[in-house]
Amino acid sequence: MRSIANWEEVPIFDSETAEADFWSENRPDLRLMEAAVAGGGESSESVTITLRMDPRMLARIKRLARSRYLNYQSMIKQWLSERMEQELRER
């Protein structure tokens, strides 16, 4: 069984059958699941920010998050965290 280390590896499914087939051969990495539940091990304090974005982009993000059974704000934070780690590793 293949382990999924990044949510971007999970495709958008055309049908429940395609999704069932995918998850029968793949599983989320434990660290990925812990990060989704615990906020990535970051401090429990958070700061509220305002971010302006195109309404169509936000709608697409929400649809994508919903297809992955995630809160869209949590998914955005996860993406930012993953990208930040990638950038830091590439230095």
Biopython code that builds the backbone (N, CA, C, O; Angstrom):
import numpy as np
from Bio.PDB.StructureBuilder import StructureBuilder

atoms = [
    (1, "MET", "N", (0.845, -1.182, 0.000)),
    (1, "MET", "CA", (0.000, 0.000, 0.000)),
    (1, "MET", "C", (0.887, 1.239, 0.000)),
    (1, "MET", "O", (1.854, 1.311, 0.757)),
    (2, "ARG", "N", (0.570, 2.189, -0.823)),
    (2, "ARG", "CA", (1.345, 3.424, -0.962)),
    (2, "ARG", "C", (0.919, 4.432, 0.101)),
    (2, "ARG", "O", (-0.269, 4.574, 0.392)),
    (3, "SER", "N", (1.886, 5.120, 0.668)),
    (3, "SER", "CA", (1.620, 6.125, 1.695)),
    (3, "SER", "C", (1.616, 7.518, 1.060)),
    (3, "SER", "O", (2.535, 7.871, 0.321)),
    (4, "ILE", "N", (0.586, 8.297, 1.352)),
    (4, "ILE", "CA", (0.443, 9.657, 0.840)),
    (4, "ILE", "C", (1.072, 10.608, 1.854)),
    (4, "ILE", "O", (0.638, 10.666, 3.004)),
    (5, "ALA", "N", (2.098, 11.357, 1.429)),
    (5, "ALA", "CA", (2.812, 12.260, 2.336)),
    (5, "ALA", "C", (2.358, 13.713, 2.192)),
    (5, "ALA", "O", (2.755, 14.567, 2.985)),
    (6, "ASN", "N", (1.528, 13.998, 1.185)),
    (6, "ASN", "CA", (1.137, 15.377, 0.910)),
    (6, "ASN", "C", (-0.292, 15.347, 0.364)),
    (6, "ASN", "O", (-0.608, 14.509, -0.481)),
    (7, "TRP", "N", (-1.158, 16.246, 0.832)),
    (7, "TRP", "CA", (-2.551, 16.246, 0.382)),
    (7, "TRP", "C", (-2.667, 16.504, -1.110)),
    (7, "TRP", "O", (-3.664, 16.123, -1.723)),
    (8, "GLU", "N", (-1.669, 17.143, -1.706)),
    (8, "GLU", "CA", (-1.725, 17.409, -3.140)),
    (8, "GLU", "C", (-1.613, 16.130, -3.973)),
    (8, "GLU", "O", (-1.910, 16.141, -5.168)),
    (9, "GLU", "N", (-1.190, 15.039, -3.352)),
    (9, "GLU", "CA", (-1.118, 13.760, -4.058)),
    (9, "GLU", "C", (-2.490, 13.109, -4.203)),
    (9, "GLU", "O", (-2.646, 12.153, -4.962)),
    (10, "VAL", "N", (-3.482, 13.620, -3.481)),
    (10, "VAL", "CA", (-4.835, 13.070, -3.556)),
    (10, "VAL", "C", (-5.564, 13.776, -4.692)),
    (10, "VAL", "O", (-5.744, 14.993, -4.656)),
    (11, "PRO", "N", (-5.981, 13.019, -5.695)),
    (11, "PRO", "CA", (-6.640, 13.660, -6.846)),
    (11, "PRO", "C", (-8.069, 14.079, -6.521)),
    (11, "PRO", "O", (-8.623, 13.698, -5.490)),
    (12, "ILE", "N", (-8.650, 14.861, -7.406)),
    (12, "ILE", "CA", (-10.080, 15.163, -7.325)),
    (12, "ILE", "C", (-10.773, 14.034, -8.072)),
    (12, "ILE", "O", (-10.463, 13.768, -9.233)),
    (13, "PHE", "N", (-11.702, 13.377, -7.414)),
    (13, "PHE", "CA", (-12.320, 12.176, -7.967)),
    (13, "PHE", "C", (-13.550, 12.496, -8.793)),
    (13, "PHE", "O", (-14.318, 13.402, -8.466)),
    (14, "ASP", "N", (-13.730, 11.733, -9.878)),
    (14, "ASP", "CA", (-14.899, 11.893, -10.739)),
    (14, "ASP", "C", (-16.104, 11.138, -10.190)),
    (14, "ASP", "O", (-17.251, 11.468, -10.493)),
    (15, "SER", "N", (-15.826, 10.116, -9.377)),
    (15, "SER", "CA", (-16.921, 9.290, -8.853)),
    (15, "SER", "C", (-16.500, 8.664, -7.535)),
    (15, "SER", "O", (-15.319, 8.643, -7.187)),
    (16, "GLU", "N", (-17.488, 8.153, -6.808)),
    (16, "GLU", "CA", (-17.195, 7.456, -5.558)),
    (16, "GLU", "C", (-16.401, 6.184, -5.817)),
    (16, "GLU", "O", (-15.582, 5.782, -4.990)),
    (17, "THR", "N", (-16.636, 5.552, -6.955)),
    (17, "THR", "CA", (-15.897, 4.337, -7.310)),
    (17, "THR", "C", (-14.415, 4.647, -7.494)),
    (17, "THR", "O", (-13.556, 3.901, -7.024)),
    (18, "ALA", "N", (-14.117, 5.755, -8.184)),
    (18, "ALA", "CA", (-12.722, 6.159, -8.386)),
    (18, "ALA", "C", (-12.067, 6.466, -7.043)),
    (18, "ALA", "O", (-10.907, 6.122, -6.817)),
    (19, "GLU", "N", (-12.815, 7.115, -6.156)),
    (19, "GLU", "CA", (-12.272, 7.432, -4.831)),
    (19, "GLU", "C", (-12.024, 6.153, -4.031)),
    (19, "GLU", "O", (-10.985, 6.017, -3.385)),
    (20, "ALA", "N", (-12.961, 5.230, -4.071)),
    (20, "ALA", "CA", (-12.802, 3.962, -3.351)),
    (20, "ALA", "C", (-11.602, 3.185, -3.887)),
    (20, "ALA", "O", (-10.844, 2.602, -3.112)),
    (21, "ASP", "N", (-11.428, 3.176, -5.207)),
    (21, "ASP", "CA", (-10.273, 2.499, -5.807)),
    (21, "ASP", "C", (-8.966, 3.131, -5.342)),
    (21, "ASP", "O", (-8.006, 2.429, -5.023)),
    (22, "PHE", "N", (-8.935, 4.461, -5.305)),
    (22, "PHE", "CA", (-7.729, 5.165, -4.875)),
    (22, "PHE", "C", (-7.379, 4.802, -3.436)),
    (22, "PHE", "O", (-6.239, 4.445, -3.140)),
    (23, "TRP", "N", (-8.371, 4.894, -2.535)),
    (23, "TRP", "CA", (-8.095, 4.646, -1.116)),
    (23, "TRP", "C", (-7.871, 3.168, -0.810)),
    (23, "TRP", "O", (-7.343, 2.838, 0.251)),
    (24, "SER", "N", (-8.259, 2.277, -1.711)),
    (24, "SER", "CA", (-7.959, 0.857, -1.496)),
    (24, "SER", "C", (-6.481, 0.563, -1.735)),
    (24, "SER", "O", (-5.964, -0.453, -1.271)),
    (25, "GLU", "N", (-5.792, 1.464, -2.470)),
    (25, "GLU", "CA", (-4.377, 1.272, -2.781)),
    (25, "GLU", "C", (-3.462, 2.280, -2.097)),
    (25, "GLU", "O", (-2.240, 2.147, -2.167)),
    (26, "ASN", "N", (-4.032, 3.288, -1.434)),
    (26, "ASN", "CA", (-3.248, 4.355, -0.820)),
    (26, "ASN", "C", (-3.752, 4.624, 0.591)),
    (26, "ASN", "O", (-4.904, 4.339, 0.919)),
    (27, "ARG", "N", (-2.869, 5.178, 1.426)),
    (27, "ARG", "CA", (-3.273, 5.587, 2.768)),
    (27, "ARG", "C", (-2.508, 6.854, 3.139)),
    (27, "ARG", "O", (-1.374, 7.043, 2.700)),
    (28, "PRO", "N", (-3.119, 7.719, 3.943)),
    (28, "PRO", "CA", (-2.407, 8.929, 4.375)),
    (28, "PRO", "C", (-1.277, 8.572, 5.332)),
    (28, "PRO", "O", (-1.433, 7.701, 6.188)),
    (29, "ASP", "N", (-0.153, 9.238, 5.188)),
    (29, "ASP", "CA", (0.962, 9.065, 6.106)),
    (29, "ASP", "C", (0.511, 9.521, 7.495)),
    (29, "ASP", "O", (-0.260, 10.473, 7.614)),
    (30, "LEU", "N", (0.987, 8.849, 8.541)),
    (30, "LEU", "CA", (0.600, 9.183, 9.900)),
    (30, "LEU", "C", (0.911, 10.635, 10.241)),
    (30, "LEU", "O", (0.101, 11.306, 10.881)),
    (31, "ARG", "N", (2.088, 11.132, 9.816)),
    (31, "ARG", "CA", (2.450, 12.531, 10.104)),
    (31, "ARG", "C", (1.484, 13.498, 9.439)),
    (31, "ARG", "O", (1.166, 14.546, 10.001)),
    (32, "LEU", "N", (1.018, 13.155, 8.252)),
    (32, "LEU", "CA", (0.071, 14.004, 7.547)),
    (32, "LEU", "C", (-1.253, 14.067, 8.307)),
    (32, "LEU", "O", (-1.848, 15.137, 8.433)),
    (33, "MET", "N", (-1.704, 12.945, 8.803)),
    (33, "MET", "CA", (-2.940, 12.910, 9.572)),
    (33, "MET", "C", (-2.786, 13.672, 10.881)),
    (33, "MET", "O", (-3.682, 14.419, 11.273)),
    (34, "GLU", "N", (-1.651, 13.489, 11.563)),
    (34, "GLU", "CA", (-1.420, 14.206, 12.818)),
    (34, "GLU", "C", (-1.384, 15.712, 12.581)),
    (34, "GLU", "O", (-1.910, 16.484, 13.383)),
    (35, "ALA", "N", (-0.766, 16.127, 11.486)),
    (35, "ALA", "CA", (-0.690, 17.552, 11.167)),
    (35, "ALA", "C", (-2.080, 18.118, 10.894)),
    (35, "ALA", "O", (-2.373, 19.251, 11.276)),
    (36, "ALA", "N", (-2.929, 17.345, 10.244)),
    (36, "ALA", "CA", (-4.280, 17.808, 9.940)),
    (36, "ALA", "C", (-5.118, 17.941, 11.208)),
    (36, "ALA", "O", (-5.926, 18.861, 11.333)),
    (37, "VAL", "N", (-4.922, 17.024, 12.139)),
    (37, "VAL", "CA", (-5.709, 17.035, 13.370)),
    (37, "VAL", "C", (-5.142, 18.016, 14.389)),
    (37, "VAL", "O", (-5.890, 18.762, 15.021)),
    (38, "ALA", "N", (-3.820, 18.015, 14.550)),
    (38, "ALA", "CA", (-3.186, 18.812, 15.604)),
    (38, "ALA", "C", (-2.670, 20.149, 15.100)),
    (38, "ALA", "O", (-2.015, 20.868, 15.854)),
    (39, "GLY", "N", (-2.937, 20.502, 13.877)),
    (39, "GLY", "CA", (-2.451, 21.777, 13.365)),
    (39, "GLY", "C", (-0.973, 21.758, 13.071)),
    (39, "GLY", "O", (-0.322, 22.802, 13.100)),
    (40, "GLY", "N", (-0.429, 20.585, 12.788)),
    (40, "GLY", "CA", (0.975, 20.484, 12.395)),
    (40, "GLY", "C", (1.955, 20.644, 13.540)),
    (40, "GLY", "O", (3.135, 20.899, 13.300)),
    (41, "GLY", "N", (1.502, 20.500, 14.780)),
    (41, "GLY", "CA", (2.418, 20.595, 15.898)),
    (41, "GLY", "C", (2.835, 22.016, 16.224)),
    (41, "GLY", "O", (3.694, 22.231, 17.078)),
    (42, "GLU", "N", (2.236, 22.983, 15.555)),
    (42, "GLU", "CA", (2.542, 24.386, 15.812)),
    (42, "GLU", "C", (1.915, 24.791, 17.134)),
    (42, "GLU", "O", (1.127, 24.044, 17.714)),
    (43, "SER", "N", (2.258, 25.946, 17.592)),
    (43, "SER", "CA", (1.685, 26.492, 18.808)),
    (43, "SER", "C", (0.167, 26.557, 18.673)),
    (43, "SER", "O", (-0.355, 26.773, 17.580)),
    (44, "SER", "N", (-0.532, 26.371, 19.778)),
    (44, "SER", "CA", (-1.993, 26.401, 19.726)),
    (44, "SER", "C", (-2.514, 27.832, 19.583)),
    (44, "SER", "O", (-3.699, 28.039, 19.320)),
    (45, "GLU", "N", (-1.643, 28.806, 19.754)),
    (45, "GLU", "CA", (-2.063, 30.186, 19.553)),
    (45, "GLU", "C", (-2.156, 30.454, 18.049)),
    (45, "GLU", "O", (-1.369, 29.940, 17.254)),
    (46, "SER", "N", (-3.123, 31.260, 17.694)),
    (46, "SER", "CA", (-3.227, 31.636, 16.293)),
    (46, "SER", "C", (-3.589, 33.113, 16.201)),
    (46, "SER", "O", (-4.127, 33.706, 17.136)),
    (47, "VAL", "N", (-3.281, 33.675, 15.060)),
    (47, "VAL", "CA", (-3.537, 35.079, 14.800)),
    (47, "VAL", "C", (-4.506, 35.160, 13.628)),
    (47, "VAL", "O", (-4.333, 34.475, 12.620)),
    (48, "THR", "N", (-5.502, 35.983, 13.764)),
    (48, "THR", "CA", (-6.457, 36.175, 12.677)),
    (48, "THR", "C", (-5.889, 37.187, 11.690)),
    (48, "THR", "O", (-5.411, 38.254, 12.075)),
    (49, "ILE", "N", (-5.951, 36.828, 10.401)),
    (49, "ILE", "CA", (-5.496, 37.742, 9.356)),
    (49, "ILE", "C", (-6.617, 37.929, 8.350)),
    (49, "ILE", "O", (-7.575, 37.156, 8.323)),
    (50, "THR", "N", (-6.495, 38.934, 7.543)),
    (50, "THR", "CA", (-7.421, 39.152, 6.437)),
    (50, "THR", "C", (-6.646, 38.952, 5.151)),
    (50, "THR", "O", (-5.574, 39.528, 4.964)),
    (51, "LEU", "N", (-7.184, 38.143, 4.280)),
    (51, "LEU", "CA", (-6.537, 37.838, 3.015)),
    (51, "LEU", "C", (-7.568, 38.022, 1.913)),
    (51, "LEU", "O", (-8.593, 37.340, 1.896)),
    (52, "ARG", "N", (-7.306, 38.922, 1.015)),
    (52, "ARG", "CA", (-8.235, 39.148, -0.097)),
    (52, "ARG", "C", (-7.861, 38.214, -1.241)),
    (52, "ARG", "O", (-6.691, 38.075, -1.595)),
    (53, "MET", "N", (-8.890, 37.570, -1.816)),
    (53, "MET", "CA", (-8.629, 36.724, -2.974)),
    (53, "MET", "C", (-9.834, 36.717, -3.890)),
    (53, "MET", "O", (-10.950, 37.058, -3.498)),
    (54, "ASP", "N", (-9.576, 36.325, -5.099)),
    (54, "ASP", "CA", (-10.606, 36.251, -6.114)),
    (54, "ASP", "C", (-11.698, 35.274, -5.650)),
    (54, "ASP", "O", (-11.380, 34.164, -5.222)),
    (55, "PRO", "N", (-12.966, 35.664, -5.725)),
    (55, "PRO", "CA", (-14.048, 34.782, -5.261)),
    (55, "PRO", "C", (-14.079, 33.429, -5.980)),
    (55, "PRO", "O", (-14.439, 32.413, -5.385)),
    (56, "ARG", "N", (-13.700, 33.422, -7.261)),
    (56, "ARG", "CA", (-13.681, 32.147, -8.001)),
    (56, "ARG", "C", (-12.602, 31.223, -7.468)),
    (56, "ARG", "O", (-12.797, 30.010, -7.380)),
    (57, "MET", "N", (-11.445, 31.811, -7.108)),
    (57, "MET", "CA", (-10.374, 31.003, -6.542)),
    (57, "MET", "C", (-10.815, 30.415, -5.201)),
    (57, "MET", "O", (-10.578, 29.238, -4.930)),
    (58, "LEU", "N", (-11.449, 31.223, -4.374)),
    (58, "LEU", "CA", (-11.921, 30.742, -3.083)),
    (58, "LEU", "C", (-12.948, 29.632, -3.253)),
    (58, "LEU", "O", (-12.930, 28.651, -2.511)),
    (59, "ALA", "N", (-13.831, 29.777, -4.212)),
    (59, "ALA", "CA", (-14.834, 28.738, -4.468)),
    (59, "ALA", "C", (-14.164, 27.432, -4.877)),
    (59, "ALA", "O", (-14.581, 26.358, -4.443)),
    (60, "ARG", "N", (-13.134, 27.516, -5.705)),
    (60, "ARG", "CA", (-12.404, 26.311, -6.128)),
    (60, "ARG", "C", (-11.688, 25.672, -4.948)),
    (60, "ARG", "O", (-11.677, 24.449, -4.814)),
    (61, "ILE", "N", (-11.091, 26.492, -4.093)),
    (61, "ILE", "CA", (-10.410, 25.973, -2.907)),
    (61, "ILE", "C", (-11.406, 25.265, -1.992)),
    (61, "ILE", "O", (-11.124, 24.184, -1.475)),
    (62, "LYS", "N", (-12.566, 25.877, -1.796)),
    (62, "LYS", "CA", (-13.586, 25.267, -0.938)),
    (62, "LYS", "C", (-14.061, 23.927, -1.498)),
    (62, "LYS", "O", (-14.244, 22.966, -0.751)),
    (63, "ARG", "N", (-14.261, 23.869, -2.827)),
    (63, "ARG", "CA", (-14.675, 22.606, -3.457)),
    (63, "ARG", "C", (-13.612, 21.534, -3.272)),
    (63, "ARG", "O", (-13.923, 20.389, -2.944)),
    (64, "LEU", "N", (-12.357, 21.912, -3.483)),
    (64, "LEU", "CA", (-11.254, 20.969, -3.330)),
    (64, "LEU", "C", (-11.166, 20.468, -1.889)),
    (64, "LEU", "O", (-10.991, 19.273, -1.652)),
    (65, "ALA", "N", (-11.285, 21.377, -0.939)),
    (65, "ALA", "CA", (-11.241, 20.993, 0.479)),
    (65, "ALA", "C", (-12.394, 20.053, 0.813)),
    (65, "ALA", "O", (-12.207, 19.050, 1.501)),
    (66, "ARG", "N", (-13.576, 20.380, 0.326)),
    (66, "ARG", "CA", (-14.749, 19.548, 0.593)),
    (66, "ARG", "C", (-14.553, 18.137, 0.032)),
    (66, "ARG", "O", (-14.949, 17.153, 0.657)),
    (67, "SER", "N", (-13.944, 18.048, -1.140)),
    (67, "SER", "CA", (-13.717, 16.728, -1.746)),
    (67, "SER", "C", (-12.728, 15.901, -0.942)),
    (67, "SER", "O", (-12.692, 14.676, -1.059)),
    (68, "ARG", "N", (-11.922, 16.579, -0.122)),
    (68, "ARG", "CA", (-10.945, 15.887, 0.730)),
    (68, "ARG", "C", (-11.399, 15.831, 2.184)),
    (68, "ARG", "O", (-10.631, 15.455, 3.070)),
    (69, "TYR", "N", (-12.645, 16.207, 2.420)),
    (69, "TYR", "CA", (-13.238, 16.209, 3.758)),
    (69, "TYR", "C", (-12.439, 17.060, 4.736)),
    (69, "TYR", "O", (-12.227, 16.672, 5.885)),
    (70, "LEU", "N", (-11.999, 18.224, 4.268)),
    (70, "LEU", "CA", (-11.229, 19.148, 5.095)),
    (70, "LEU", "C", (-11.930, 20.497, 5.160)),
    (70, "LEU", "O", (-12.717, 20.847, 4.281)),
    (71, "ASN", "N", (-11.634, 21.240, 6.206)),
    (71, "ASN", "CA", (-12.043, 22.630, 6.298)),
    (71, "ASN", "C", (-11.119, 23.408, 5.370)),
    (71, "ASN", "O", (-9.908, 23.187, 5.384)),
    (72, "TYR", "N", (-11.667, 24.313, 4.564)),
    (72, "TYR", "CA", (-10.825, 24.993, 3.577)),
    (72, "TYR", "C", (-9.727, 25.831, 4.232)),
    (72, "TYR", "O", (-8.629, 25.940, 3.688)),
    (73, "GLN", "N", (-10.011, 26.421, 5.391)),
    (73, "GLN", "CA", (-8.992, 27.218, 6.067)),
    (73, "GLN", "C", (-7.851, 26.334, 6.559)),
    (73, "GLN", "O", (-6.681, 26.710, 6.474)),
    (74, "SER", "N", (-8.197, 25.168, 7.069)),
    (74, "SER", "CA", (-7.159, 24.228, 7.512)),
    (74, "SER", "C", (-6.318, 23.754, 6.340)),
    (74, "SER", "O", (-5.102, 23.605, 6.461)),
    (75, "MET", "N", (-6.967, 23.516, 5.198)),
    (75, "MET", "CA", (-6.232, 23.068, 4.024)),
    (75, "MET", "C", (-5.268, 24.156, 3.544)),
    (75, "MET", "O", (-4.133, 23.853, 3.172)),
    (76, "ILE", "N", (-5.705, 25.411, 3.547)),
    (76, "ILE", "CA", (-4.829, 26.513, 3.144)),
    (76, "ILE", "C", (-3.636, 26.600, 4.089)),
    (76, "ILE", "O", (-2.501, 26.777, 3.646)),
    (77, "LYS", "N", (-3.892, 26.473, 5.404)),
    (77, "LYS", "CA", (-2.788, 26.512, 6.371)),
    (77, "LYS", "C", (-1.823, 25.352, 6.141)),
    (77, "LYS", "O", (-0.608, 25.521, 6.250)),
    (78, "GLN", "N", (-2.358, 24.181, 5.825)),
    (78, "GLN", "CA", (-1.508, 23.022, 5.552)),
    (78, "GLN", "C", (-0.654, 23.276, 4.313)),
    (78, "GLN", "O", (0.541, 22.980, 4.317)),
    (79, "TRP", "N", (-1.249, 23.818, 3.258)),
    (79, "TRP", "CA", (-0.490, 24.145, 2.044)),
    (79, "TRP", "C", (0.625, 25.128, 2.343)),
    (79, "TRP", "O", (1.758, 24.947, 1.896)),
    (80, "LEU", "N", (0.302, 26.179, 3.106)),
    (80, "LEU", "CA", (1.320, 27.175, 3.449)),
    (80, "LEU", "C", (2.443, 26.553, 4.263)),
    (80, "LEU", "O", (3.617, 26.849, 4.041)),
    (81, "SER", "N", (2.083, 25.698, 5.197)),
    (81, "SER", "CA", (3.087, 25.041, 6.027)),
    (81, "SER", "C", (3.996, 24.144, 5.188)),
    (81, "SER", "O", (5.216, 24.162, 5.347)),
    (82, "GLU", "N", (3.389, 23.360, 4.293)),
    (82, "GLU", "CA", (4.173, 22.468, 3.428)),
    (82, "GLU", "C", (5.108, 23.271, 2.532)),
    (82, "GLU", "O", (6.272, 22.909, 2.359)),
    (83, "ARG", "N", (4.604, 24.352, 1.966)),
    (83, "ARG", "CA", (5.431, 25.166, 1.067)),
    (83, "ARG", "C", (6.563, 25.850, 1.823)),
    (83, "ARG", "O", (7.679, 25.954, 1.314)),
    (84, "MET", "N", (6.281, 26.314, 3.030)),
    (84, "MET", "CA", (7.300, 26.946, 3.840)),
    (84, "MET", "C", (8.420, 25.947, 4.163)),
    (84, "MET", "O", (9.600, 26.288, 4.083)),
    (85, "GLU", "N", (8.051, 24.729, 4.523)),
    (85, "GLU", "CA", (9.046, 23.692, 4.797)),
    (85, "GLU", "C", (9.886, 23.404, 3.545)),
    (85, "GLU", "O", (11.104, 23.248, 3.631)),
    (86, "GLN", "N", (9.230, 23.336, 2.395)),
    (86, "GLN", "CA", (9.931, 23.090, 1.132)),
    (86, "GLN", "C", (10.935, 24.212, 0.847)),
    (86, "GLN", "O", (12.084, 23.957, 0.486)),
    (87, "GLU", "N", (10.483, 25.444, 1.016)),
    (87, "GLU", "CA", (11.361, 26.590, 0.773)),
    (87, "GLU", "C", (12.558, 26.567, 1.721)),
    (87, "GLU", "O", (13.684, 26.845, 1.306)),
    (88, "LEU", "N", (12.325, 26.243, 2.967)),
    (88, "LEU", "CA", (13.415, 26.206, 3.952)),
    (88, "LEU", "C", (14.418, 25.083, 3.644)),
    (88, "LEU", "O", (15.622, 25.243, 3.844)),
    (89, "ARG", "N", (13.905, 23.948, 3.155)),
    (89, "ARG", "CA", (14.800, 22.827, 2.798)),
    (89, "ARG", "C", (15.670, 23.177, 1.594)),
    (89, "ARG", "O", (16.806, 22.712, 1.499)),
    (90, "GLU", "N", (15.149, 23.995, 0.668)),
    (90, "GLU", "CA", (15.864, 24.326, -0.561)),
    (90, "GLU", "C", (16.925, 25.389, -0.360)),
    (90, "GLU", "O", (17.701, 25.655, -1.278)),
    (91, "ARG", "N", (16.983, 26.003, 0.808)),
    (91, "ARG", "CA", (17.993, 27.053, 1.075)),
    (91, "ARG", "C", (19.362, 26.474, 1.172)),
    (91, "ARG", "O", (20.327, 27.205, 1.391)),
]
sb = StructureBuilder()
sb.init_structure("model")
sb.init_model(0)
sb.init_chain("A")
sb.init_seg("    ")
for serial, (resi, resn, name, xyz) in enumerate(atoms, 1):
    if name == "N":
        sb.init_residue(resn, " ", resi, " ")
    sb.init_atom(name, np.array(xyz, "f"), 0.0, 1.0, " ", f" {name:<3s}", serial, name[0])
structure = sb.get_structure()
